[in-house]
Amino acid sequence: MISTKGRYAVRVMIDLAENDNGHFIPLKDVSARQGISKKYLEAIARELSAKKLLLASSGKNGGYKLARKPEEYTVWEILELMENTLSPVICLADPDYHCPRRAFCKTLPMWTECDHLLHDFFCRKKLSDLLTPRNPVQSKTPSPPELPQREDPGRKGAHPSPDLGKST
C-alpha cells in the first residue's frame, strides 16, 4: 500500500508544477491548496529537496519549485523515494532477505509479476501526465470508458457490478 507520505509527495509535485510561475512557491500556499498541514509538507519537501527533485530557497521569497520539467519526472521516482520500496513482498523488496521457501514458492512468480507491473506502470507515468491541462479541449488523456453495469437479480437494492464479459 502506498502511504500518505507517498501520495502527498505526488500531490506536492503536481501542485508545484501547476502553479509554477518561475519563482519559489511558499509551502503555506501549497498547504492551503492541498489541505495538508504545513508541518507535514515541510518534512516531505525537505526529503524531495535533499534528493534533488525540488529546489529550495529560504528567506522572504523562499519556498520550493521543481528542479526539472514535469515531463522529466516519473511517478516511480517520487514514490520510490518516499516509500523506499514499492515491492509487494519482503522477498522482492530486500535483496538480502533469504526466504527458505524461495525455491519452491508457488506465489513468488505472481508477486514478481505484480512487482514488474507496478514498476512499469509508475515508470511510464510522468508527472506531466497528472497535470490539469491548461486548455481542457487539448487534453491528451481520454476519459476512462464506462463499464457496463448489471443488476444482481438475487439481491434487491444491490450495487450494480460490472459485466465481466459473461454473455446472457
C-alpha positions, 0 to 999 in steps of 0.5 A, a space after each residue: 500500500 502506498 502511504 500518505 507520505 507517498 501520495 502527498 509527495 505526488 500531490 506536492 509535485 503536481 501542485 508545484 508544477 501547476 502553479 509554477 510561475 518561475 519563482 519559489 512557491 511558499 509551502 503555506 500556499 501549497 498547504 492551503 491548496 492541498 489541505 495538508 498541514 504545513 508541518 507535514 509538507 515541510 518534512 516531505 519537501 525537505 526529503 524531495 529537496 535533499 534528493 534533488 527533485 525540488 529546489 529550495 530557497 529560504 528567506 522572504 521569497 523562499 519556498 520550493 519549485 521543481 528542479 526539472 520539467 514535469 515531463 522529466 519526472 516519473 511517478 516511480 521516482 517520487 514514490 520510490 523515494 518516499 516509500 523506499 520500496 514499492 515491492 509487494 513482498 519482503 522477498 522482492 523488496 530486500 535483496 538480502 532477505 533469504 526466504 527458505 521457501 524461495 525455491 519452491 514458492 508457488 506465489 513468488 512468480 505472481 508477486 514478481 509479476 505484480 512487482 514488474 507491473 507496478 514498476 512499469 506502470 509508475 515508470 511510464 507515468 510522468 508527472 506531466 501526465 497528472 497535470 490539469 491541462 491548461 486548455 481542457 479541449 487539448 487534453 491528451 488523456 481520454 476519459 476512462 470508458 464506462 463499464 457496463 453495469 448489471 443488476 444482481 437479480 438475487 439481491 434487491 437494492 444491490 450495487 450494480 457490478 460490472 459485466 465481466 464479459 459473461 454473455 446472457 
